[in-house]
């Protein structure tokens, strides 16, 4: 019997950004907008739509400014909190110009991954985060920060929990509203999750924290349960299990949003997401990409639909 289950969970959809950024074939702005609209139609109220990182580093998201502009002008998305990833003040200015009310920063808990990912040390990354956060908060923006490789690094191996605790304390001190703790290579196990959250709970409110799992080793949902029982109520996920990290060899896709919603529905935890409409968004994502996505629920539900059609 599970203990301390919350009445509801906030799901943050990261598919349009974190999910699509590794796709080799260029996806049109129109198709990205269609996918975002489908996700919103399913009831997802927090959607990360794109990145304002240099197109040199992530060509797939080169249309970030145009997509963000269209999203902000789309009546179908008026009630959705849409956000974008920004690496520095230049990126922030792009997000501000588009009219986004939330920006998402990013850094690593591992020195090696930080160097490979953004060519900065952790201390340099924190300095950049502080610079952007100060301007964004002065402009009335909500600020979220992703911390990657919280549990393990592809170059350094296991990361000590205290390293993540220290980073989170510094991020909150600079005014960051929410911190998403990422298991970038999908190496975490439930006991590691509970240990880290217990340490963090002694230093800050858990309402400021989210968890972001990859399912590389099949432990993502188990880690979500551990996070829920530890007091976390915000989780990131990606439609169909899209995603990965270009600077984390072997990292597979994010936890599939459909898998997460199915489990939470079964546990009696409200998310505000319609699973059938979310499945339709997954179908659209597969059509846009021209391939099958790894999400388990999506595959199972589409098989059921196909069987029904035959009867």
Secondary structure, 3 states (H helix, E strand, C coil): CCCCCCCECEEEECHHHHHCCCCCCCCCHHHHHHHHHHHHHCCCCEEEEEECCCCCCCHHHCCHHHHHHHHHCCHHHCCCEEEEECCCHHHHHHHHHHCCCEEEEEEECCHHHHHHHHCCCHHHHHHHHHHHHHHHHHCCCEEEEEEECCCEECCCEECCHHHHHHHHHHHHHCCCCEEEEEECCCCCCHHHHHHHHHHHHCCCCHHHEEEEEECCCCCHHHHHHHHHHHCCCEEEEEHHHCCCCCCCCCCCCECEHHHHHHHHHHCCCECCCCHHHHHHHHHHHHHHHCCCCCCHHHHHHHHHHHHHHHC
